[in-house]
């Protein structure tokens, strides 16, 4: 056997293992999208996180007719590689077989080892719903056992809205509503409690309802919650930061994020960590008006924006609801997007605002119109910080149940770097969008979709150039190549640096004939008859290496 090595622009690789035998799934056609959970039953409330290795971690509820008991909303997880290949079985891995006939919000995150974390209400033990946390390994193993770690164990207390965070010290913090208080517990990697009976946030004659929870610096966490003193009382937004040992870092009293009026009833707003020990919040009020706000709380608990936040728009003729916030750490800029409505809430649009590091509006006092007010409903606005601006998603509903999902990318000045484009153009009901972005710049959005008649879970990637599907192959994606002759067969293997093109194809011209080389994981291979002289030229991607000649006996 005779070997001939082709040196591309990069280091030659030997012995690359096939890391995936499945075809990648990211579709480039917005009519298709990638089905994550499409059984003959409802799948709801998807959540999504990018992992440090380029994979994606997802969770949802499945109203599983085959469970025990049947049709309870079971907890499912899935992982995708960067190319969109499902790393678990299609329709996901069941974490908990529940009998719940309805759902509340729940929490998901990852720990420092990349294990999946999920916390949910659990009816498997007794008559009262308890709070259970689960840890799932890369391979789908339930690391805390079949029943997980049960955080509560009582027959009468109300438990609700659990959240979970993988802390920077390798541990896990879980939070939940316990009657009128918020309780937090820290767990070590084996699930053992570290904060005794838990840290309790409470106030006499007031109700605390957990809104969000995220890990921060030095093993700490940031918590936000909604305070009220009765059904019709004003709803205010509070927050605190707890150290790795559960001690308050922002003072003994809660930090008042918004106390100038009331949050909309049922609004439990999420926030995003700023990467430096602080957090960026957004919310909308119902009084004194329907208005969207943003606030940046620094690591020491001080307000970067004016107290009660900076409004997205000063236009008193319109109202605005359902904001989504993102943060650019490099410049301290905050991006806020929302649904804009006329004062009667008959017409809808999509608007946005950028704030500098002290909360000054930078896209005009009335914000930036992305979709002007019109008769279509503009719903479920989401955004991720991308480039020096933001990538914005929303659902356009002309007729109920016949929705499309669009997106646009804006630069720092608010200019469209690509025109609004369809992400999901098949007419169907679409709701509960969640969008995230990976360190590579690849974004993904996951949502509920009724295209089959049931509520199913679909996902779509968006590349930095606003294209869907695989990003264009570049020479820099390649890591080396090798050609050899074996029994009259020419065998070529080309390595890729990561799995983001898993399922794509290279094109190698062999003796003037284009030959596709399907990518499996991080390797593309080709075997063709090759006796005699063979002229090779890589055409996709082009320009990486000059023509090579391989002589086979």
C-alpha positions in Angstrom: 0.0 0.0 0.0 1.3 3.4 -0.9 0.3 6.6 1.1 0.3 10.1 -0.4 -0.4 13.0 2.0 -2.2 16.1 0.9 -1.2 19.2 2.9 -4.0 21.8 2.9 -3.4 25.1 4.7 -3.4 23.4 8.1 -1.9 20.7 10.3 -2.2 17.2 8.9 -4.5 15.0 11.1 -4.3 11.2 11.4 -6.7 8.8 12.9 -9.8 11.0 13.1 -12.6 9.0 14.5 -16.2 9.2 13.2 -18.0 11.1 15.9 -21.4 10.9 14.3 -23.1 8.6 11.8 -26.3 10.7 11.6 -27.0 13.4 9.1 -27.2 16.9 10.5 -30.6 18.4 10.6 -30.4 22.2 10.4 -32.6 23.0 7.4 -32.0 26.0 5.2 -35.6 26.2 4.1 -37.8 28.2 6.5 -40.8 26.1 5.4 -39.2 23.0 7.1 -37.5 23.8 10.4 -36.1 21.0 12.7 -38.7 19.0 14.6 -37.4 18.1 18.1 -40.6 16.6 19.6 -43.4 15.8 17.1 -45.3 12.9 18.7 -49.1 12.6 18.5 -49.6 14.6 21.7 -48.8 18.1 23.0 -45.2 19.1 23.7 -44.9 22.5 25.4 -42.7 25.1 27.1 -39.3 24.5 25.4 -36.1 26.0 26.9 -32.7 26.3 25.2 -29.1 26.9 26.2 -25.8 26.8 24.2 -23.0 24.8 25.6 -19.3 25.7 25.6 -18.5 22.9 23.2 -20.9 24.2 20.6 -23.8 21.8 21.4 -27.3 22.9 22.4 -29.2 21.7 25.5 -33.0 21.7 25.4 -35.9 20.8 27.8 -39.7 20.7 27.5 -42.8 19.0 28.8 -44.5 16.2 26.9 -48.1 15.3 27.6 -47.2 11.7 27.0 -50.1 9.2 26.3 -47.8 6.3 27.0 -46.7 7.4 30.5 -47.7 5.9 33.8 -50.1 7.5 34.4 -50.9 8.4 30.8 -51.1 12.0 29.5 -49.2 13.6 32.4 -46.8 16.4 31.4 -43.5 14.5 31.6 -40.1 16.2 31.6 -37.9 15.7 28.6 -34.4 16.7 27.6 -32.4 16.6 24.3 -29.0 17.8 23.1 -28.0 18.8 19.6 -24.5 19.1 18.2 -23.5 22.3 16.4 -24.7 20.8 13.1 -28.2 20.1 14.5 -27.8 16.4 15.0 -29.9 15.0 17.8 -27.5 13.4 20.3 -30.3 11.5 22.1 -33.2 9.6 20.6 -35.7 11.6 18.5 -38.4 13.1 20.8 -35.9 13.3 23.6 -35.0 11.5 26.8 -37.6 11.3 29.6 -36.3 12.7 32.9 -39.5 12.3 34.9 -42.8 10.4 34.2 -45.4 12.7 35.8 -49.2 12.8 36.1 -49.6 16.6 36.0 -52.6 17.8 33.9 -51.2 21.3 33.7 -47.8 23.0 33.9 -46.1 25.9 35.6 -42.8 27.5 34.6 -39.7 25.5 35.5 -35.9 25.9 35.4 -33.0 24.6 33.4 -29.3 25.3 33.3 -25.9 23.5 33.0 -23.2 22.9 35.6 -19.5 23.7 35.1 -19.0 20.1 33.8 -21.5 20.6 31.1 -24.2 18.3 32.7 -27.8 19.3 32.1 -29.8 20.6 35.1 -33.6 20.8 35.3 -36.0 21.5 38.1 -39.8 21.0 38.1 -42.9 20.3 40.1 -43.2 16.6 40.8 -46.3 14.6 41.7 -44.6 11.2 41.9 -44.3 11.3 45.7 -47.5 11.8 47.6 -50.5 14.0 46.9 -48.8 17.4 47.1 -46.6 18.6 44.3 -43.0 18.8 45.4 -39.9 20.5 43.9 -37.4 18.1 42.2 -34.1 18.7 40.6 -32.3 16.4 38.1 -28.8 16.3 36.7 -28.3 14.7 33.3 -24.9 13.6 31.9 -23.7 14.2 28.4 -24.8 10.6 27.6 -28.3 11.0 29.0 -27.7 9.3 32.4 -29.7 10.6 35.4 -26.8 11.4 37.7 -29.1 12.0 40.7 -31.1 8.9 40.2 -34.5 8.1 38.7 -36.3 10.3 41.3 -33.7 13.1 41.3 -33.2 15.3 44.4 -36.5 16.3 46.1 -36.1 19.7 47.7 -39.5 19.8 49.5 -41.3 17.2 51.5 -44.6 18.4 52.9 -48.3 17.8 52.4 -49.8 21.2 52.5 -47.5 24.0 51.3 -47.9 25.5 47.9 -44.8 25.1 45.7 -44.3 26.9 42.4 -42.2 28.3 39.7 -38.9 26.5 40.5 -35.6 27.7 39.0 -32.1 26.2 38.9 -28.5 27.6 38.3 -25.2 25.9 37.9 -22.8 28.0 40.0 -19.2 28.8 39.1 -17.9 26.8 42.0 -19.3 23.6 40.5 -22.4 23.4 42.7 -26.1 24.0 42.0 -28.6 26.5 43.5 -32.4 25.8 43.3 -35.1 28.3 44.1 -38.9 28.0 44.4 -42.0 29.6 45.8 -43.1 28.1 49.1 -46.5 29.6 50.0 -45.8 33.3 50.3 -42.0 33.1 50.5 -39.1 32.2 48.2 -36.7 29.4 49.3 -33.2 28.7 48.0 -31.0 25.7 48.5 -27.5 25.0 47.3 -26.5 21.4 46.4 -23.1 19.9 45.9 -22.3 17.9 42.8 -23.8 14.8 44.4 -27.0 16.6 45.3 -26.3 17.1 49.0 -27.7 20.3 50.6 -25.1 22.9 51.5 -27.3 25.7 53.0 -28.9 23.8 55.9 -32.7 24.1 55.7 -32.3 26.7 53.0 -32.2 30.5 52.6 -35.7 31.9 53.0 -36.7 35.3 51.5 -39.9 36.5 53.1 -41.8 39.6 54.5 -44.7 39.8 56.9 -48.0 40.5 55.2 -46.5 40.3 51.7 -46.3 37.6 49.0 -43.0 36.8 47.3 -43.1 35.0 43.9 -39.9 33.8 42.3 -39.3 35.3 38.9 -35.7 34.3 37.9 -32.4 32.9 39.1 -28.9 32.9 37.5 -25.4 32.1 38.6 -23.0 35.0 39.1 -19.4 35.4 40.1 -17.5 33.5 42.8 -20.1 30.8 43.3 -22.9 33.4 44.0 -26.4 33.7 42.5 -28.7 36.6 41.6 -32.4 36.1 42.4 -35.4 38.2 41.3 -39.0 38.0 42.5 -42.3 39.8 42.4 -43.8 41.3 45.6 -47.5 42.0 46.3 -49.7 42.4 49.3 -52.9 41.0 47.7 -54.5 40.1 44.4 -55.2 43.7 43.4 -52.2 45.3 45.0 -49.3 46.8 43.0 -46.7 44.2 41.9 -43.1 45.3 42.4 -39.9 43.8 41.2 -37.2 43.0 43.8 -33.8 41.3 43.6 -30.8 40.2 45.7 -27.5 38.5 45.3 -26.4 35.7 47.6 -22.8 34.6 48.1 -21.5 31.1 47.8 -22.4 30.5 51.4 -25.9 32.1 51.1 -25.1 35.5 52.6 -26.7 38.6 51.1 -24.3 40.7 49.0 -26.6 43.6 48.1 -27.6 44.5 51.6 -29.9 42.9 54.1 -33.0 44.4 52.4 -34.1 43.5 48.9 -33.0 45.7 46.0 -36.0 47.5 44.5 -35.7 47.1 40.8 -39.2 48.6 40.1 -41.5 50.2 42.7 -43.0 53.2 40.8 -46.2 51.5 39.8 -47.1 47.9 39.2 -45.9 45.1 36.9 -48.6 43.6 34.7 -50.5 40.9 36.5 -48.8 37.5 35.7 -45.6 39.1 34.7 -42.6 37.3 36.2 -39.8 38.8 34.1 -36.5 37.0 33.3 -33.1 38.8 33.5 -29.7 38.1 31.9 -26.3 38.1 33.7 -23.9 40.8 32.6 -20.9 38.4 32.9 -19.2 40.7 35.5 -21.2 39.9 38.6 -24.3 42.0 37.8 -27.5 41.6 35.8 -29.7 43.3 33.2 -33.4 43.3 33.8 -36.4 44.1 31.7 -40.1 44.2 32.5 -43.4 45.9 31.6 -45.8 47.8 33.8 -49.6 48.0 33.9 -49.7 51.2 35.9 -49.3 54.0 35.5 -49.2 52.8 31.9 -48.3 49.8 29.7 -44.6 50.6 29.4 -41.4 48.6 28.9 -38.2 49.3 31.0 -34.6 48.1 31.3 -32.2 48.3 34.3 -28.6 47.3 34.7 -27.6 46.4 38.3 -23.8 46.3 38.7 -21.9 43.6 40.7 -22.0 45.7 43.9 -25.7 46.2 43.7 -25.7 49.8 42.4 -28.0 50.9 39.7 -26.4 51.8 36.4 -29.6 53.3 35.0 -32.0 55.7 36.8 -34.0 54.2 39.6 -37.1 52.3 38.2 -35.2 51.8 35.0 -35.1 53.5 31.6 -38.2 53.4 29.4 -37.9 51.9 25.9 -40.0 54.8 24.4 -41.3 58.2 25.5 -44.2 58.1 23.1 -47.3 58.6 25.3 -49.7 58.0 22.3 -48.8 54.3 22.2 -48.3 51.5 24.8 -45.8 48.6 24.8 -45.7 45.1 26.3 -43.6 41.9 26.6 -40.0 43.1 26.3 -36.9 41.1 25.6 -33.5 42.3 26.8 -29.9 41.5 25.8 -26.5 42.9 26.8 -23.2 43.7 25.1 -20.5 43.3 27.7 -17.8 44.9 25.5 -19.5 48.3 25.5 -21.9 48.1 28.4 -24.8 48.6 26.0 -28.3 47.2 26.5 -30.8 46.2 23.8 -34.5 46.1 24.5 -37.2 45.0 22.0 -41.0 44.7 22.5 -44.5 44.7 21.0 -45.6 48.3 20.3 -49.4 48.9 20.3 -51.7 51.9 19.8 -53.5 53.2 22.8 -56.5 51.0 22.1 -54.3 47.9 21.5 -55.8 47.4 18.0 -52.6 47.7 16.0 -49.3 46.1 16.7 -45.7 46.6 15.7 -42.2 45.6 16.8 -39.9 48.3 18.2 -36.5 48.4 19.9 -34.2 50.7 21.8 -30.5 50.7 22.7 -29.2 52.1 26.0 -25.7 53.2 26.7 -24.0 52.1 30.0 -25.9 54.7 32.1 -29.4 54.0 30.5 -29.5 56.9 28.0 -31.7 56.1 25.0 -29.6 55.9 21.8 -32.2 55.0 19.1 -34.4 58.1 19.6 -36.9 59.0 22.3 -39.6 56.9 20.6 -37.5 53.9 19.9 -36.7 52.2 16.6 -39.6 50.9 14.5 -38.7 47.5 13.1 -42.3 46.6 12.1 -44.6 49.7 12.0 -48.0 49.5 13.6 -50.4 47.4 11.5 -53.3 45.1 11.7 -51.3 41.9 12.2 -50.5 40.8 15.7 -46.7 40.9 16.4 -46.0 38.5 19.3 -43.4 36.8 21.4 -40.5 39.2 20.6 -37.1 37.7 21.5 -33.6 39.0 20.9 -30.0 38.0 21.4 -26.9 40.2 21.3 -25.1 39.6 18.0 -22.1 41.3 16.4 -22.2 44.9 17.6 -26.0 44.9 17.6 -28.8 42.4 18.0 -30.7 39.6 16.2 -34.5 40.0 16.8 -37.2 37.3 16.4 -41.0 37.7 16.4 -44.2 36.0 15.3 -46.4 37.7 12.8 -50.0 36.6 13.1 -52.4 37.8 10.4 -55.0 35.2 11.3 -55.1 33.2 14.6 -53.2 29.9 14.1 -51.7 31.0 10.8 -48.4 32.6 12.0 -45.0 33.1 10.5 -41.8 33.8 12.4 -39.5 36.5 11.1 -36.1 37.9 12.2 -33.8 40.9 11.5 -30.3 41.7 12.4 -29.4 45.3 13.5 -26.0 46.9 14.0 -25.1 49.2 16.8 -26.7 52.2 15.1 -29.9 50.4 14.5 -29.3 49.8 10.8 -30.5 46.5 9.3 -27.5 44.5 8.3 -30.0 42.1 6.5 -33.6 42.8 5.6 -36.3 41.0 7.7 -36.3 37.4 6.7 -38.5 34.3 7.5 -37.3 31.9 10.1 -40.4 29.7 10.0 -42.7 30.5 7.0 -45.1 27.5 7.2 -48.5 28.9 8.4 -49.2 27.5 11.8 -49.7 28.5 15.4 -46.4 29.5 17.0 -45.8 30.5 20.6 -43.4 30.5 23.6 -40.3 31.4 21.7 -36.9 31.1 23.3 -33.8 32.4 21.5 -30.1 32.0 22.5 -26.7 32.5 20.8 -23.6 30.4 21.0 -20.0 31.7 21.3 -19.5 30.9 17.6 -22.2 33.5 16.7 -24.7 30.8 15.7 -28.1 31.6 17.1 -31.1 29.3 17.6 -34.7 29.8 18.4 -37.0 27.1 19.7 -40.8 27.3 20.0 -44.2 25.6 20.2 -45.7 24.9 16.8 -49.2 23.5 15.9 -48.4 22.6 12.3 -49.4 18.9 12.9 -52.5 19.7 14.9 -50.8 19.1 18.2 -48.4 21.4 20.0 -44.9 20.2 18.9 -41.4 21.6 19.5 -39.4 23.0 16.6 -36.0 24.7 16.4 -34.1 26.7 13.8 -30.6 28.0 13.6 -29.6 31.4 12.2 -26.1 32.1 11.1 -24.3 35.5 11.6 -25.0 36.4 8.0 -28.8 35.8 8.6 -28.8 32.5 6.6 -30.4 29.4 7.9 -28.9 25.9 7.9 -25.2 25.3 7.6 -22.9 28.3 7.6 -20.8 28.5 4.4 -17.8 26.3 4.5 -14.5 28.1 4.8 -10.9 27.0 4.5 -10.4 27.8 8.1 -13.0 25.1 8.9 -10.6 22.4 7.7 -7.9 20.8 9.8 -6.0 18.5 7.5 -6.3 15.9 4.8 -4.9 12.5 3.8 -5.1 10.4 0.7 -4.1 6.8 0.2 -4.3 4.0 -2.3 -5.6 0.6 -1.3 -6.2 -2.3 -3.7 -6.9 0.0 -6.6 -9.1 2.3 -4.5 -8.3 6.0 -3.8 -9.3 6.9 -0.3 -9.4 10.5 0.8 -10.2 11.8 4.3 -10.5 15.5 5.3 -10.8 16.7 8.9 -12.8 19.6 10.1 -12.2 21.6 13.3 -15.6 21.1 14.9 -19.0 19.6 14.3 -20.8 22.7 12.9 -20.9 21.2 9.4 -21.9 17.7 10.5 -24.1 16.4 7.6 -22.9 19.0 5.1 -20.7 18.0 2.2 -17.4 18.9 0.8 -16.8 18.6 -3.0 -13.6 17.1 -4.3 -12.9 17.1 -8.0 -11.2 13.8 -8.9 -10.0 13.6 -12.5 -12.4 16.3 -13.6 -15.4 14.8 -11.9 -17.0 16.4 -8.8 -17.3 14.0 -5.9 -19.4 14.9 -2.8 -17.7 14.1 0.5 -20.4 13.9 3.2 -19.3 15.3 6.6 -19.9 13.0 9.5 -19.0 14.7 12.8 -15.5 16.2 12.1 -14.5 14.0 9.2 -15.4 13.7 5.5 -14.4 10.7 3.5 -14.4 9.5 -0.1 -13.5 6.2 -1.8 -13.4 5.9 -5.6 -11.6 3.7 -8.1 -8.2 5.2 -8.5 -5.7 3.1 -10.4 -3.1 5.2 -12.1 -2.7 8.9 -11.9 -5.4 10.9 -10.1 -5.7 14.7 -10.2 -7.4 16.1 -7.1 -8.8 19.6 -6.5 -10.9 20.7 -3.6 -13.8 22.8 -4.9 -16.0 23.2 -1.8 -14.6 25.1 -0.1 -12.5 26.5 -2.9 -9.1 28.1 -2.8 -7.8 26.2 0.1 -5.1 24.1 -1.6 -3.7 23.8 -5.1 -4.3 20.9 -7.4 -2.6 17.6 -6.2 -1.7 14.5 -8.1 -1.8 11.1 -6.5 -0.4 8.1 -8.2 -2.0 4.7 -7.4 -0.4 1.4 -8.5 
